[in-house]
Every structure is written in C-alpha cells, then in structure tokens.
Amino acid sequence: MARVRDHFEFVYTSKHGSWLNMAEIELNVMIGQYLNRRVGCPAEVETTVSAGQTYRNNFEAKIAEPFTTWQSTHQTYVYYIRH
C-alpha cells in the first residue's frame, strides 16, 4: 500500500472549492468557443461573451464529472495494484 501512496500528492482543497473549478471550466469554454480569434475592441468582447453566455444558458449546458468516487477508486486499484 505504501507503493501506491507514494505516487500521490495530497493537497488541501476547501469544502466549497468546487465552484472555482466549475468557473475555470466555463471560462475555458468561453475562450475556446467564442474568443478563439482576434477581437478588435472591448465592446466586441462584451457582445461576443454575452451572446455565448445567453446561448449556453438557454441550452442549459452542464459540467459533467467524468468519474464517480467509486470509479476513481476502482481505476486506481486496477492501475496500481494489479500491475
């Protein structure tokens, strides 16, 4: 078990820190989809981001977690213990 533990670095994450991760994901989506080109002026940025935000809100876009806790634990076991 020590061999597995040595591969991880444990970092404190606050109880309510997940909102920051979601905000970062949303910003990256905005940058990738709506601001992936040269923008001429601040007003154009505001218009583009506002249109993108309206679209995503109307579409009810969600952030999907790729793994459940069980899946993550299971994959860790399969990768480190079985190999």
KAWO-V900307 format. One record per run of one state. SS is the DSSP state (H for helix, E for strand, L for the rest). FROM is the first residue (numbers start at 1). LEN is the number of residues. If there is no record, write none. Layout:
# KAWO-V900307
((SS & FROM & LEN) (SS & FROM & LEN))
This chain:
# KAWO-V900307
((L & 1 & 1) (H & 2 & 4) (L & 6 & 12) (H & 18 & 17) (L & 35 & 7) (H & 42 & 18) (L & 60 & 9) (H & 69 & 12) (L & 81 & 3))
